[in-house]
Amino acid sequence: MNKREFIKKSSVGALGIMFAPSILKAGFPKEKLRTAHIGVGNMGMEDLKAVSSHEAVEVIALCDVDAINLSTAHKMHPGARIFFDYRAMLEEMGDEIDAVIVSTPDHTHAPASLMAMNMDKPVYCQKPLTHYVSESREMKKLAAEKGLVTQMGIQVHSFYDYKLATLLIQSGIIGKVHTVHAWSPKNWGYDGPLPEGKDPVPDQLDWNLWLGTSKERPYKDGMYHPGNWRKLMDYGCGTLGDMGVHIFDTPYNALELDVPRTIMTQCRPTNGFGFPEKNTVTYEFPGTKYTGKSLKWIWYDGPGVPEMHEDLMLPGMDMKKNKKSTDKNNENSISLDAGVAGENELPEQGAMFVGEKGRLLLPHFMQLPKKIRRGKYVDISKEIAEVSEEHNLGEPIRNYATEGPKHYHQFVDACLGKGTTTAPFDYAARLTETILLGTIAGRFPGETLHWDAKTAQFKEEKANKYLAGDYRDF
């Protein structure tokens, strides 16, 4: 279905609502939340399903640059108005919209969110919060100034095991932490040749709106839409911005970190187009009450990671037999749940806290953390029970279908005045800034960059041009 066909087919329902906004406003009970969704394909569809599963939600607007995505979403919510351009949606329906869900490619997160926020709309925005550091700071500032309910889409933030690990670390189970290792073998990088020429734009896609504020570029089949944009510097944030946000979240939250002081990335030389397929990023953070005087953080991504290190050795592990697969054909087939590893195997994705009194391994995800001390696993069932009871965590539920929506429902409830969110933009902006500093460091392989959090500038002037983008008029 192309754009014209879809609009024509949907015009009766859409126009019917367009000419009767007063009916919606007059009949809108306070216990309902009317939502508008920007981006309803792929992760946007999952966001739409999760948000709309809350009994108080009424979906009144759907926006996507792809008519096929819109058609699918509109069948689920036939009473919603449909748009290709989020600006038109917000301008035309501003008075009717109570909250906005942003689920676009990364480069459109901030432009869409900031427009909604400037209209005093609560915003749920997918991770990473923004594409540029300057945007993260602007969104954090605006949310605070306007007192808006906000939430970043890191749904595992609300899961039992992650909350448990946070509380265990803060209880001192391994003492003060001096190092964190985190890893994912996913490969959202691109080491191939730069695309040449152009292909016809599919009938269902508005390519200009997909590009949005990014620079103009010819369309190439399979290179950008619908999924490979994550690999490319102008639109995504690589594996660090995809899985890194999820896996960074718990250590970052548990240790109450701010942004890092130094960042160094080991990777191939930059090509200015695609992120490297394999990266090791080393951060140094100022200390907190849960760390030593400073904290070292090492992130590994790409096929075959992590490289073995004494901090990652498990009881009974054979280093020679614990080599990770480097099969590039399987690198993006890794699901959110990477499966349960054996006792002497590292989980496919996860994090390791290294402290004064041992180490804590946190698989990603839906698996209990494990303590290791002096080469042996330590039974922490008593500590887990005590922390769970003290903080009313309840029993762990290993069902993503039922647990996944909780983070979204938390946002809806907060918009209705029932509680608060746990990943508001105040927190999400700092976490995202940390992630983005790592992607910038990838442009200068092997070089340590020094970050001044107060001025939001690098000591190395050449890196500062990557902190913000030039928005294109479109």
MITOR-677948 format. One record per residue (C-alpha): z, y, x; residue number from 1; residue in three letters. Coordinates in nm, 4 decimals. Layout:
! MITOR-677948
[[Z Y X] NUM 'Ala'];
...
This chain:
! MITOR-677948
[[0.0000 0.0000 0.0000] 1 'Met'];
[[-0.0947 0.3393 0.1423] 2 'Asn'];
[[0.0879 0.6676 0.0915] 3 'Lys'];
[[-0.1279 0.7923 -0.1970] 4 'Arg'];
[[-0.1124 0.4663 -0.3877] 5 'Glu'];
[[0.2641 0.4484 -0.3572] 6 'Phe'];
[[0.3216 0.8062 -0.4668] 7 'Ile'];
[[0.0862 0.7623 -0.7618] 8 'Lys'];
[[0.2523 0.4364 -0.8655] 9 'Lys'];
[[0.6034 0.5841 -0.8378] 10 'Ser'];
[[0.5305 0.9270 -0.9843] 11 'Ser'];
[[0.6482 0.8538 -1.3386] 12 'Val'];
[[1.0014 0.7566 -1.2392] 13 'Gly'];
[[1.0242 1.0122 -0.9613] 14 'Ala'];
[[0.8943 1.3044 -1.1675] 15 'Leu'];
[[1.1089 1.2066 -1.4620] 16 'Gly'];
[[1.4166 1.2558 -1.2520] 17 'Ile'];
[[1.2722 1.5654 -1.0810] 18 'Met'];
[[1.2570 1.7569 -1.4074] 19 'Phe'];
[[1.6035 1.6586 -1.5268] 20 'Ala'];
[[1.8487 1.7424 -1.2458] 21 'Pro'];
[[2.0912 1.8996 -1.4909] 22 'Ser'];
[[2.1364 1.5630 -1.6642] 23 'Ile'];
[[2.2431 1.4013 -1.3369] 24 'Leu'];
[[2.4774 1.6849 -1.2506] 25 'Lys'];
[[2.6334 1.7074 -1.5961] 26 'Ala'];
[[2.6952 1.3344 -1.6194] 27 'Gly'];
[[2.8214 1.2848 -1.2657] 28 'Phe'];
[[3.1793 1.1494 -1.2704] 29 'Pro'];
[[3.4086 1.2288 -0.9809] 30 'Lys'];
[[3.4537 0.8641 -0.8957] 31 'Glu'];
[[3.0810 0.8285 -0.8131] 32 'Lys'];
[[2.9031 0.9097 -0.4853] 33 'Leu'];
[[2.5348 0.9988 -0.5060] 34 'Arg'];
[[2.3627 0.9019 -0.1818] 35 'Thr'];
[[2.0325 0.9912 -0.0168] 36 'Ala'];
[[1.8911 0.7565 0.2474] 37 'His'];
[[1.6688 0.8729 0.5342] 38 'Ile'];
[[1.4997 0.5675 0.6844] 39 'Gly'];
[[1.5007 0.2496 0.4733] 40 'Val'];
[[1.3187 -0.0018 0.6932] 41 'Gly'];
[[1.4762 -0.2585 0.9278] 42 'Asn'];
[[1.8324 -0.1367 1.0006] 43 'Met'];
[[1.7852 0.1308 0.7360] 44 'Gly'];
[[1.7386 -0.1424 0.4763] 45 'Met'];
[[2.0614 -0.3098 0.5919] 46 'Glu'];
[[2.2393 0.0257 0.5680] 47 'Asp'];
[[2.1010 0.0787 0.2180] 48 'Leu'];
[[2.2203 -0.2643 0.1050] 49 'Lys'];
[[2.5679 -0.2169 0.2536] 50 'Ala'];
[[2.6265 0.1352 0.1221] 51 'Val'];
[[2.4914 0.0575 -0.2248] 52 'Ser'];
[[2.7102 -0.2533 -0.2503] 53 'Ser'];
[[3.0049 -0.0177 -0.3062] 54 'His'];
[[3.0699 0.0039 -0.6789] 55 'Glu'];
[[3.1052 0.3835 -0.6677] 56 'Ala'];
[[2.7649 0.4485 -0.5073] 57 'Val'];
[[2.4593 0.5673 -0.6955] 58 'Glu'];
[[2.1448 0.5809 -0.4798] 59 'Val'];
[[1.9440 0.8811 -0.5986] 60 'Ile'];
[[1.6973 0.9464 -0.3138] 61 'Ala'];
[[1.5020 0.7350 -0.0646] 62 'Leu'];
[[1.3010 0.8668 0.2283] 63 'Cys'];
[[1.0824 0.6902 0.4828] 64 'Asp'];
[[0.7620 0.7675 0.6716] 65 'Val'];
[[0.6285 0.4195 0.5903] 66 'Asp'];
[[0.5137 0.3550 0.2320] 67 'Ala'];
[[0.5791 -0.0185 0.2590] 68 'Ile'];
[[0.9427 0.0460 0.3487] 69 'Asn'];
[[0.9694 0.2919 0.0609] 70 'Leu'];
[[0.8129 0.0505 -0.1839] 71 'Ser'];
[[1.0578 -0.2253 -0.0937] 72 'Thr'];
[[1.3580 0.0047 -0.1215] 73 'Ala'];
[[1.2358 0.1600 -0.4452] 74 'His'];
[[1.2149 -0.1802 -0.6115] 75 'Lys'];
[[1.5865 -0.2161 -0.5396] 76 'Met'];
[[1.6662 0.1325 -0.6721] 77 'His'];
[[1.3921 0.2250 -0.9203] 78 'Pro'];
[[1.5840 0.5282 -1.0473] 79 'Gly'];
[[1.5834 0.6968 -0.7065] 80 'Ala'];
[[1.3343 0.9667 -0.6159] 81 'Arg'];
[[1.1141 0.8892 -0.3183] 82 'Ile'];
[[1.0045 1.1073 -0.0264] 83 'Phe'];
[[0.8179 1.0793 0.3014] 84 'Phe'];
[[0.9694 1.3982 0.4491] 85 'Asp'];
[[1.3495 1.4245 0.4679] 86 'Tyr'];
[[1.3239 1.8034 0.4753] 87 'Arg'];
[[1.1565 1.8075 0.1352] 88 'Ala'];
[[1.4159 1.5661 0.0004] 89 'Met'];
[[1.7108 1.7756 0.1143] 90 'Leu'];
[[1.5546 2.1016 0.0014] 91 'Glu'];
[[1.4598 1.9740 -0.3436] 92 'Glu'];
[[1.7688 1.7638 -0.4170] 93 'Met'];
[[2.0399 1.9410 -0.2211] 94 'Gly'];
[[2.2573 2.0151 -0.5246] 95 'Asp'];
[[2.2417 1.6553 -0.6462] 96 'Glu'];
[[2.3164 1.4757 -0.3192] 97 'Ile'];
[[2.6782 1.4000 -0.2318] 98 'Asp'];
[[2.6246 1.2167 0.1000] 99 'Ala'];
[[2.3371 1.1367 0.3362] 100 'Val'];
[[2.2702 0.8144 0.5282] 101 'Ile'];
[[2.0522 0.8546 0.8407] 102 'Val'];
[[1.8902 0.5333 0.9669] 103 'Ser'];
[[1.5811 0.6536 1.1516] 104 'Thr'];
[[1.4663 0.5972 1.5106] 105 'Pro'];
[[1.7078 0.7670 1.7517] 106 'Asp'];
[[1.5018 1.0821 1.8096] 107 'His'];
[[1.5345 1.1822 1.4433] 108 'Thr'];
[[1.9092 1.1155 1.4085] 109 'His'];
[[2.0183 1.4682 1.4997] 110 'Ala'];
[[1.7430 1.6721 1.3300] 111 'Pro'];
[[1.8003 1.4952 0.9981] 112 'Ala'];
[[2.1801 1.4837 1.0270] 113 'Ser'];
[[2.2158 1.8479 1.1284] 114 'Leu'];
[[2.0030 1.9649 0.8373] 115 'Met'];
[[2.2222 1.7680 0.5961] 116 'Ala'];
[[2.5432 1.8841 0.7614] 117 'Met'];
[[2.4350 2.2471 0.7451] 118 'Asn'];
[[2.4078 2.1902 0.3708] 119 'Met'];
[[2.7713 2.0672 0.3726] 120 'Asp'];
[[2.6792 1.7018 0.3194] 121 'Lys'];
[[2.8907 1.4171 0.4581] 122 'Pro'];
[[2.6746 1.2050 0.6897] 123 'Val'];
[[2.6708 0.8399 0.7922] 124 'Tyr'];
[[2.4425 0.8173 1.0969] 125 'Cys'];
[[2.3319 0.5057 1.2776] 126 'Gln'];
[[2.4167 0.4507 1.6426] 127 'Lys'];
[[2.3687 0.5950 1.8954] 128 'Pro'];
[[2.4632 0.9203 1.7270] 129 'Leu'];
[[2.1888 1.1214 1.8968] 130 'Thr'];
[[1.9010 1.1119 2.1425] 131 'His'];
[[2.0253 1.4026 2.3571] 132 'Tyr'];
[[2.3706 1.5024 2.4842] 133 'Val'];
[[2.3317 1.8556 2.3485] 134 'Ser'];
[[2.2757 1.7125 1.9991] 135 'Glu'];
[[2.5951 1.5036 2.0141] 136 'Ser'];
[[2.7985 1.8078 2.1017] 137 'Arg'];
[[2.6354 2.0129 1.8277] 138 'Glu'];
[[2.7001 1.7477 1.5629] 139 'Met'];
[[3.0623 1.7092 1.6713] 140 'Lys'];
[[3.1133 2.0866 1.6567] 141 'Lys'];
[[2.9477 2.1299 1.3183] 142 'Leu'];
[[3.1397 1.8421 1.1609] 143 'Ala'];
[[3.4676 1.9952 1.2780] 144 'Ala'];
[[3.3790 2.3470 1.1660] 145 'Glu'];
[[3.2813 2.2321 0.8184] 146 'Lys'];
[[3.5475 1.9647 0.7807] 147 'Gly'];
[[3.2874 1.7041 0.6859] 148 'Leu'];
[[3.3421 1.3323 0.6379] 149 'Val'];
[[3.1300 1.1576 0.9021] 150 'Thr'];
[[3.0848 0.8065 1.0357] 151 'Gln'];
[[2.8643 0.6517 1.3050] 152 'Met'];
[[2.7070 0.3164 1.2289] 153 'Gly'];
[[2.9020 0.0861 1.4592] 154 'Ile'];
[[3.0045 -0.1578 1.1890] 155 'Gln'];
[[3.1849 -0.4017 1.4201] 156 'Val'];
[[3.4320 -0.1195 1.4903] 157 'His'];
[[3.6006 -0.2256 1.1670] 158 'Ser'];
[[3.6124 -0.5990 1.2478] 159 'Phe'];
[[3.9350 -0.7926 1.3062] 160 'Tyr'];
[[3.8768 -0.9023 1.6670] 161 'Asp'];
[[3.7891 -0.5536 1.7873] 162 'Tyr'];
[[4.0896 -0.3954 1.6191] 163 'Lys'];
[[4.3042 -0.6767 1.7611] 164 'Leu'];
[[4.1760 -0.6285 2.1170] 165 'Ala'];
[[4.2421 -0.2547 2.0934] 166 'Thr'];
[[4.6019 -0.3129 1.9871] 167 'Leu'];
[[4.6605 -0.5823 2.2514] 168 'Leu'];
[[4.5363 -0.3574 2.5323] 169 'Ile'];
[[4.7471 -0.0685 2.4068] 170 'Gln'];
[[5.0504 -0.2970 2.3843] 171 'Ser'];
[[5.0197 -0.3550 2.7603] 172 'Gly'];
[[4.9177 -0.7212 2.7499] 173 'Ile'];
[[4.7440 -0.6899 3.0891] 174 'Ile'];
[[4.9174 -0.3738 3.2076] 175 'Gly'];
[[4.7236 -0.0655 3.3038] 176 'Lys'];
[[4.3500 -0.1302 3.3203] 177 'Val'];
[[4.1551 -0.0284 3.6309] 178 'His'];
[[3.8100 -0.1820 3.5643] 179 'Thr'];
[[3.5900 -0.2762 3.2697] 180 'Val'];
[[3.2779 -0.4929 3.2890] 181 'His'];
[[3.0447 -0.5053 2.9873] 182 'Ala'];
[[2.7081 -0.6734 2.9444] 183 'Trp'];
[[2.4154 -0.7700 2.7231] 184 'Ser'];
[[2.1046 -0.9673 2.8275] 185 'Pro'];
[[1.8988 -0.7948 2.5614] 186 'Lys'];
[[1.5929 -0.6144 2.6931] 187 'Asn'];
[[1.5064 -0.2885 2.5227] 188 'Trp'];
[[1.3133 -0.1693 2.8270] 189 'Gly'];
[[0.9471 -0.1430 2.9140] 190 'Tyr'];
[[0.8111 -0.1941 3.2663] 191 'Asp'];
[[0.4479 -0.2295 3.1590] 192 'Gly'];
[[0.1566 0.0099 3.1949] 193 'Pro'];
[[0.1419 0.3348 3.0024] 194 'Leu'];
[[-0.0713 0.3061 2.6884] 195 'Pro'];
[[-0.4262 0.4388 2.6988] 196 'Glu'];
[[-0.6464 0.5608 2.4190] 197 'Gly'];
[[-0.5461 0.5533 2.0535] 198 'Lys'];
[[-0.5658 0.3315 1.7465] 199 'Asp'];
[[-0.6159 0.4194 1.3798] 200 'Pro'];
[[-0.2899 0.5077 1.2072] 201 'Val'];
[[-0.2039 0.2498 0.9385] 202 'Pro'];
[[-0.2637 0.3761 0.5843] 203 'Asp'];
[[0.1022 0.3353 0.4901] 204 'Gln'];
[[0.2348 0.5406 0.7848] 205 'Leu'];
[[0.2682 0.9169 0.8219] 206 'Asp'];
[[0.2470 0.9347 1.2000] 207 'Trp'];
[[0.3209 1.3070 1.2213] 208 'Asn'];
[[0.6460 1.2624 1.0296] 209 'Leu'];
[[0.7355 0.9563 1.2386] 210 'Trp'];
[[0.6993 1.1661 1.5558] 211 'Leu'];
[[0.9098 1.4388 1.3956] 212 'Gly'];
[[1.0470 1.6806 1.6511] 213 'Thr'];
[[0.9214 1.4768 1.9485] 214 'Ser'];
[[0.6030 1.5742 2.1310] 215 'Lys'];
[[0.2667 1.4863 1.9842] 216 'Glu'];
[[0.1243 1.1556 2.1003] 217 'Arg'];
[[-0.1639 0.9330 1.9824] 218 'Pro'];
[[-0.0740 0.6249 1.7809] 219 'Tyr'];
[[-0.0993 0.2806 1.9467] 220 'Lys'];
[[-0.0574 -0.0467 1.7578] 221 'Asp'];
[[0.2625 -0.2335 1.8472] 222 'Gly'];
[[0.3840 0.0325 2.0883] 223 'Met'];
[[0.6077 0.2525 1.8718] 224 'Tyr'];
[[0.6427 0.1636 1.5035] 225 'His'];
[[0.8172 -0.0303 1.3578] 226 'Pro'];
[[1.0464 -0.1607 1.6336] 227 'Gly'];
[[0.9492 -0.1017 1.9956] 228 'Asn'];
[[1.0484 0.2667 2.0006] 229 'Trp'];
[[1.3915 0.1624 2.1350] 230 'Arg'];
[[1.2237 0.0832 2.4680] 231 'Lys'];
[[1.0726 0.4285 2.5110] 232 'Leu'];
[[1.2378 0.7406 2.6489] 233 'Met'];
[[1.1003 0.9852 2.3935] 234 'Asp'];
[[1.2342 0.7918 2.0947] 235 'Tyr'];
[[1.5084 0.5431 2.1856] 236 'Gly'];
[[1.7947 0.4937 2.4282] 237 'Cys'];
[[1.7192 0.1491 2.5724] 238 'Gly'];
[[1.9565 -0.1474 2.5644] 239 'Thr'];
[[2.2418 0.0828 2.6610] 240 'Leu'];
[[2.1879 0.2819 2.3422] 241 'Gly'];
[[2.1444 -0.0280 2.1269] 242 'Asp'];
[[2.3924 -0.2997 2.2243] 243 'Met'];
[[2.5839 -0.0789 2.4687] 244 'Gly'];
[[2.7257 0.1328 2.1882] 245 'Val'];
[[2.8658 -0.1751 2.0125] 246 'His'];
[[3.0079 -0.3352 2.3271] 247 'Ile'];
[[3.1403 -0.0104 2.4792] 248 'Phe'];
[[3.3172 0.0793 2.1566] 249 'Asp'];
[[3.6326 -0.1317 2.1827] 250 'Thr'];
[[3.7176 -0.0715 2.5514] 251 'Pro'];
[[3.6349 0.2979 2.5096] 252 'Tyr'];
[[3.8528 0.3248 2.2002] 253 'Asn'];
[[4.1352 0.1064 2.3306] 254 'Ala'];
[[4.1681 0.3004 2.6559] 255 'Leu'];
[[4.1311 0.6389 2.4813] 256 'Glu'];
[[3.8634 0.7482 2.7258] 257 'Leu'];
[[3.6846 1.0793 2.7389] 258 'Asp'];
[[3.3458 1.1267 2.9041] 259 'Val'];
[[3.2932 1.0053 3.2645] 260 'Pro'];
[[3.3099 1.2115 3.5831] 261 'Arg'];
[[3.0388 1.0235 3.7709] 262 'Thr'];
[[2.7504 0.7962 3.6750] 263 'Ile'];
[[2.5181 0.5858 3.8892] 264 'Met'];
[[2.2435 0.3551 3.7641] 265 'Thr'];
[[2.0726 0.0844 3.9661] 266 'Gln'];
[[1.7270 0.0080 3.8265] 267 'Cys'];
[[1.3593 0.0356 3.9083] 268 'Arg'];
[[1.2124 0.3823 3.9753] 269 'Pro'];
[[1.1496 0.5788 3.6567] 270 'Thr'];
[[0.8023 0.5886 3.5059] 271 'Asn'];
[[0.8926 0.8673 3.2626] 272 'Gly'];
[[0.7852 0.6550 2.9652] 273 'Phe'];
[[0.9825 0.3339 2.9187] 274 'Gly'];
[[1.3417 0.2503 3.0060] 275 'Phe'];
[[1.3870 -0.0019 3.2890] 276 'Pro'];
[[1.4106 -0.3606 3.1681] 277 'Glu'];
[[1.7182 -0.4302 3.3801] 278 'Lys'];
[[2.0016 -0.1868 3.4575] 279 'Asn'];
[[2.3453 -0.1756 3.6161] 280 'Thr'];
[[2.5328 0.1430 3.5297] 281 'Val'];
[[2.8587 0.2326 3.7044] 282 'Thr'];
[[3.0839 0.4988 3.5525] 283 'Tyr'];
[[3.4034 0.6525 3.6836] 284 'Glu'];
[[3.6351 0.7937 3.4158] 285 'Phe'];
[[3.9451 1.0124 3.4412] 286 'Pro'];
[[4.2609 0.8080 3.3893] 287 'Gly'];
[[4.4506 0.7823 3.0617] 288 'Thr'];
[[4.7933 0.6439 2.9713] 289 'Lys'];
[[4.6328 0.2980 2.9418] 290 'Tyr'];
[[4.4549 0.3045 3.2791] 291 'Thr'];
[[4.5204 0.3739 3.6437] 292 'Gly'];
[[4.4501 0.7176 3.7919] 293 'Lys'];
[[4.0846 0.6511 3.7242] 294 'Ser'];
[[3.8804 0.3774 3.5595] 295 'Leu'];
[[3.5700 0.2026 3.6908] 296 'Lys'];
[[3.3275 0.0780 3.4267] 297 'Trp'];
[[3.0236 -0.1351 3.5040] 298 'Ile'];
[[2.7532 -0.2046 3.2449] 299 'Trp'];
[[2.4828 -0.4682 3.2930] 300 'Tyr'];
[[2.1754 -0.5173 3.0729] 301 'Asp'];
[[1.8494 -0.7093 3.0844] 302 'Gly'];
[[1.7453 -1.0722 3.1370] 303 'Pro'];
[[1.9922 -1.2810 3.3379] 304 'Gly'];
[[2.2879 -1.0440 3.3345] 305 'Val'];
[[2.5624 -1.0184 3.4295] 306 'Pro'];
[[2.5464 -1.0803 3.8016] 307 'Glu'];
[[2.8475 -1.2940 3.8874] 308 'Met'];
[[3.1529 -1.1102 4.0163] 309 'His'];
[[3.5039 -1.2281 4.0912] 310 'Glu'];
[[3.6304 -1.0241 3.7946] 311 'Asp'];
[[3.4083 -1.2329 3.5668] 312 'Leu'];
[[3.5094 -1.5769 3.6962] 313 'Met'];
[[3.6614 -1.7984 3.4278] 314 'Leu'];
[[3.8905 -2.0994 3.4696] 315 'Pro'];
[[3.6799 -2.4034 3.5591] 316 'Gly'];
[[3.3651 -2.1991 3.6030] 317 'Met'];
[[3.0968 -2.3213 3.8418] 318 'Asp'];
[[2.9185 -2.0078 3.9590] 319 'Met'];
[[2.6034 -2.2028 4.0437] 320 'Lys'];
[[2.5858 -2.3546 3.6951] 321 'Lys'];
[[2.6665 -2.0358 3.5117] 322 'Asn'];
[[2.3374 -1.8623 3.5789] 323 'Lys'];
[[2.2108 -1.6836 3.2714] 324 'Lys'];
[[1.8626 -1.7382 3.1361] 325 'Ser'];
[[1.6021 -1.4934 3.2560] 326 'Thr'];
[[1.3421 -1.6021 3.0030] 327 'Asp'];
[[1.1880 -1.2752 2.8873] 328 'Lys'];
[[1.0423 -1.4466 2.5819] 329 'Asn'];
[[1.3927 -1.4952 2.4397] 330 'Asn'];
[[1.5554 -1.1704 2.5449] 331 'Glu'];
[[1.5376 -0.9950 2.2074] 332 'Asn'];
[[1.6116 -1.3031 1.9963] 333 'Ser'];
[[1.9831 -1.2572 2.0648] 334 'Ile'];
[[2.1621 -1.1932 1.7392] 335 'Ser'];
[[2.4710 -0.9826 1.6836] 336 'Leu'];
[[2.6634 -1.3087 1.6931] 337 'Asp'];
[[2.5666 -1.4639 2.0259] 338 'Ala'];
[[2.7513 -1.7867 1.9479] 339 'Gly'];
[[3.0692 -1.9357 2.0908] 340 'Val'];
[[3.0567 -2.0012 2.4646] 341 'Ala'];
[[3.2366 -2.2910 2.6303] 342 'Gly'];
[[3.5782 -2.2452 2.7893] 343 'Glu'];
[[3.4213 -2.2077 3.1332] 344 'Asn'];
[[3.1195 -1.9997 3.0278] 345 'Glu'];
[[3.0884 -1.6273 2.9812] 346 'Leu'];
[[2.9784 -1.5257 2.6328] 347 'Pro'];
[[2.6206 -1.4069 2.6195] 348 'Glu'];
[[2.7432 -1.0554 2.5410] 349 'Gln'];
[[3.0887 -0.9101 2.5854] 350 'Gly'];
[[3.3413 -0.7155 2.7906] 351 'Ala'];
[[3.6114 -0.7940 3.0449] 352 'Met'];
[[3.9172 -0.5710 3.0919] 353 'Phe'];
[[4.0754 -0.6013 3.4368] 354 'Val'];
[[4.4378 -0.4890 3.4584] 355 'Gly'];
[[4.7576 -0.5089 3.6617] 356 'Glu'];
[[4.8746 -0.8250 3.4839] 357 'Lys'];
[[4.5536 -1.0169 3.4353] 358 'Gly'];
[[4.2249 -0.9894 3.2532] 359 'Arg'];
[[4.1257 -0.9840 2.8872] 360 'Leu'];
[[3.7872 -1.1263 2.7858] 361 'Leu'];
[[3.6376 -0.9920 2.4629] 362 'Leu'];
[[3.3256 -1.1799 2.3452] 363 'Pro'];
[[3.0743 -1.0018 2.1280] 364 'His'];
[[3.1625 -1.0740 1.8550] 365 'Phe'];
[[3.3803 -1.2362 1.5843] 366 'Met'];
[[3.5755 -1.4268 1.8484] 367 'Gln'];
[[3.9347 -1.3833 1.9620] 368 'Leu'];
[[4.0024 -1.2156 2.2953] 369 'Pro'];
[[4.1307 -1.4400 2.5767] 370 'Lys'];
[[4.3790 -1.3543 2.8500] 371 'Lys'];
[[4.3272 -1.4866 3.2034] 372 'Ile'];
[[4.5873 -1.4647 3.4801] 373 'Arg'];
[[4.5797 -1.6219 3.8256] 374 'Arg'];
[[4.2767 -1.8303 3.7405] 375 'Gly'];
[[4.4173 -1.9796 3.4185] 376 'Lys'];
[[4.3984 -1.9024 3.0494] 377 'Tyr'];
[[4.7235 -1.7720 2.9044] 378 'Val'];
[[4.8347 -1.8565 2.5516] 379 'Asp'];
[[4.8639 -1.5234 2.3671] 380 'Ile'];
[[4.8929 -1.6634 2.0147] 381 'Ser'];
[[5.2435 -1.5181 1.9844] 382 'Lys'];
[[5.1278 -1.1699 2.0890] 383 'Glu'];
[[4.8336 -1.1913 1.8487] 384 'Ile'];
[[5.0591 -1.2884 1.5604] 385 'Ala'];
[[5.3044 -1.0072 1.6366] 386 'Glu'];
[[5.0366 -0.7387 1.6654] 387 'Val'];
[[4.8566 -0.8635 1.3549] 388 'Ser'];
[[5.1738 -0.8572 1.1495] 389 'Glu'];
[[5.2919 -0.5200 1.2792] 390 'Glu'];
[[4.9582 -0.3528 1.1994] 391 'His'];
[[4.8776 -0.5561 0.8883] 392 'Asn'];
[[4.5482 -0.6879 1.0254] 393 'Leu'];
[[4.5470 -0.9902 0.7981] 394 'Gly'];
[[4.3638 -1.3100 0.8821] 395 'Glu'];
[[4.0317 -1.3032 1.0717] 396 'Pro'];
[[3.7286 -1.3586 0.8488] 397 'Ile'];
[[3.4249 -1.5024 1.0279] 398 'Arg'];
[[3.1665 -1.3899 0.7771] 399 'Asn'];
[[2.9393 -1.1013 0.8712] 400 'Tyr'];
[[2.7987 -1.0776 0.5188] 401 'Ala'];
[[3.1409 -0.9890 0.3776] 402 'Thr'];
[[3.2837 -0.8050 0.6793] 403 'Glu'];
[[2.9763 -0.5961 0.7656] 404 'Gly'];
[[2.9922 -0.3637 0.4617] 405 'Pro'];
[[3.3554 -0.2640 0.5263] 406 'Lys'];
[[3.2601 0.0075 0.7761] 407 'His'];
[[3.0154 0.1556 0.5256] 408 'Tyr'];
[[3.2625 0.1320 0.2381] 409 'His'];
[[3.5177 0.3118 0.4519] 410 'Gln'];
[[3.2757 0.6063 0.4663] 411 'Phe'];
[[3.2163 0.6001 0.0908] 412 'Val'];
[[3.5907 0.5877 0.0196] 413 'Asp'];
[[3.6525 0.8785 0.2578] 414 'Ala'];
[[3.3858 1.0841 0.0785] 415 'Cys'];
[[3.5737 1.0155 -0.2461] 416 'Leu'];
[[3.9014 1.1290 -0.0911] 417 'Gly'];
[[4.0401 0.7798 -0.0417] 418 'Lys'];
[[4.1286 0.7442 0.3253] 419 'Gly'];
[[3.9530 0.8430 0.6464] 420 'Thr'];
[[3.6793 0.7055 0.8709] 421 'Thr'];
[[3.7498 0.5378 1.2057] 422 'Thr'];
[[3.4256 0.6357 1.3832] 423 'Ala'];
[[3.3877 1.0038 1.2887] 424 'Pro'];
[[3.1546 1.2241 1.4882] 425 'Phe'];
[[3.4470 1.3575 1.6925] 426 'Asp'];
[[3.4792 1.0090 1.8429] 427 'Tyr'];
[[3.1157 0.9030 1.8102] 428 'Ala'];
[[2.9875 1.2089 1.9972] 429 'Ala'];
[[3.1994 1.1323 2.3033] 430 'Arg'];
[[3.1011 0.7661 2.3037] 431 'Leu'];
[[2.7340 0.8573 2.2616] 432 'Thr'];
[[2.7524 1.1208 2.5353] 433 'Glu'];
[[2.8835 0.8539 2.7710] 434 'Thr'];
[[2.5941 0.6248 2.6799] 435 'Ile'];
[[2.3327 0.8994 2.7194] 436 'Leu'];
[[2.4636 1.0039 3.0609] 437 'Leu'];
[[2.3902 0.6485 3.1722] 438 'Gly'];
[[2.0313 0.6657 3.0468] 439 'Thr'];
[[1.9804 0.9971 3.2285] 440 'Ile'];
[[2.1170 0.8469 3.5507] 441 'Ala'];
[[1.8440 0.5831 3.5188] 442 'Gly'];
[[1.5931 0.8560 3.6039] 443 'Arg'];
[[1.7582 0.8834 3.9479] 444 'Phe'];
[[1.8169 0.5215 4.0583] 445 'Pro'];
[[2.0955 0.4666 4.3081] 446 'Gly'];
[[2.2055 0.8312 4.3021] 447 'Glu'];
[[2.5544 0.9308 4.1867] 448 'Thr'];
[[2.5481 1.2092 3.9282] 449 'Leu'];
[[2.8553 1.4297 3.8812] 450 'His'];
[[2.9299 1.5405 3.5246] 451 'Trp'];
[[3.1334 1.8480 3.4281] 452 'Asp'];
[[3.2645 1.7855 3.0769] 453 'Ala'];
[[3.3731 2.1479 3.0286] 454 'Lys'];
[[3.0360 2.3057 3.1057] 455 'Thr'];
[[2.8344 2.0055 2.9852] 456 'Ala'];
[[2.6254 2.0222 3.3004] 457 'Gln'];
[[2.5515 1.7997 3.5978] 458 'Phe'];
[[2.6307 1.9197 3.9471] 459 'Lys'];
[[2.2810 1.7902 4.0279] 460 'Glu'];
[[2.0681 2.0614 3.8646] 461 'Glu'];
[[1.7562 1.8438 3.8448] 462 'Lys'];
[[1.9273 1.6183 3.5880] 463 'Ala'];
[[2.0189 1.8968 3.3457] 464 'Asn'];
[[1.6714 1.9235 3.1938] 465 'Lys'];
[[1.7271 1.5846 3.0282] 466 'Tyr'];
[[2.0339 1.6985 2.8321] 467 'Leu'];
[[1.8272 1.8576 2.5543] 468 'Ala'];
[[1.4766 1.8276 2.4159] 469 'Gly'];
[[1.2104 2.0758 2.3085] 470 'Asp'];
[[1.1718 2.0308 1.9349] 471 'Tyr'];
[[0.8152 2.0272 1.8075] 472 'Arg'];
[[0.7282 2.2084 1.4865] 473 'Asp'];
[[0.5862 1.9463 1.2532] 474 'Phe'];
